Amino acid sequence: MKHNRYLFLILTLAAYFPAAAQTTQLLVAKNAVGKLQAAISNKADEKTQLGILGEGIKASENASKDRKTRKYPETWAINAYLASYVAILDKDEANSDRHFKMAQAAIDSAKRLDRFQDNSGLIAASVHNIYIKRQDKGNTAFKENDFKAAFDELKAVSDFLPKDTALAVNAAIAAQNMKNYDEALVYFNRGIENGVKNPAVFQNMAYIYSAKFLPEDAIRILEKGISVNPFNTFLNNDYINLLLDNEKFEKATTVIDATLKVEKTSKLLYYLYGYLQQTTKNNNQTAQLAYNKAIDLDQNYFDALYQLGLAYINSANESIRGATKNLEQFNSLINRAQLSLMHAHEVNPNDRQTIQLLIEIYSRKNSLDKVQELKQKLQEL
């Protein structure tokens, strides 16, 4: 029976009850607890268990109305235990909720009366069952996109069971969905402190820190995520993008370089590496190598084709600077730029920057018909 793990087996209840009370409704309720434990051990079906519970709850309610037994903490402890079990067992939602509220009220009465903690086992079992029911209610609310109700329930259960990582993460996601970022971070951190390694948790936290304009914290949490998920593609990409967004170009270059030694099939990483070499270090030759690797992986990779053409143009211009002008190299590089940009234009014929660069190349080559054709194309865009 699926709820066995939530029950605290009560091996003997004789010590809880004075002999004089054994002729009252309290005895019937006490016996119902014993019958329930036997039914669970014998793997009786839910209908049988609910029958036993109904008998016991009726007796415990009668005992709670009796002038004498209503003063006994065990009366309320038994009522709480039986009602809490109905709350997690009964498929009838209305009946389950009714017993859920009954159990909560009975727990309060049992705790108030049980000064010597003679019924601590039953009370603890009842409280545990109540939190299981609250978890179910939280999960249901989450599925219905009622994130406030989901968070309220899952937060309470997570606080009761702080080592349960799934509860902590689910509470955090509910808080994040209602944009309660501070609470979301509390419960995501609780999950991580207890061993969560799921990359999505670190990604969500980085998103929250970024939304709170805390880029250093976002970078730190992604670094922590990568430390337990080395070279995870999604974490790495988020980390690199975050470094680029915050102009940490040197660090981004180092990370990309290290990643490419392991991950050799990412056209994006080759492109980014080339782009950083080209724009931050003016290292056009290294950039060309990186762009060509990206294009080897995807021959129609527009961004790489365009930037490769631009890198060739930059190298061509460098070849004719200064006293020593290498016209042969210049022409060779311009031809390469033309081929790359023509391919880029085929992939994305409406990109204005590509057309403009091609116009400049054809103008240098005095190909006036091509210049006119492309200028006409620009006017039509």
QUIPE-V422412 format. One record per run of one state. SS is the DSSP state (hx for helix, st for strand, lp for the rest). FROM is the first residue (numbers start at 1). LEN is the number of residues. If there is no record, write none. Layout:
# QUIPE-V422412
<<SS	FROM	LEN> <SS	FROM	LEN>>
This chain:
# QUIPE-V422412
<<lp	1	3> <hx	4	3> <lp	7	7> <hx	14	3> <lp	17	2> <hx	19	5> <lp	24	1> <hx	25	17> <lp	42	4> <hx	46	20> <lp	66	3> <hx	69	3> <lp	72	1> <hx	73	17> <lp	90	3> <hx	93	21> <lp	114	6> <hx	120	24> <lp	144	3> <hx	147	14> <lp	161	4> <hx	165	13> <lp	178	3> <hx	181	13> <lp	194	5> <hx	199	13> <lp	212	3> <hx	215	14> <lp	229	4> <hx	233	13> <lp	246	3> <hx	249	12> <lp	261	6> <hx	267	14> <lp	281	3> <hx	284	14> <lp	298	4> <hx	302	18> <lp	320	7> <hx	327	21> <lp	348	4> <hx	352	13> <lp	365	3> <hx	368	13> <lp	381	1>>
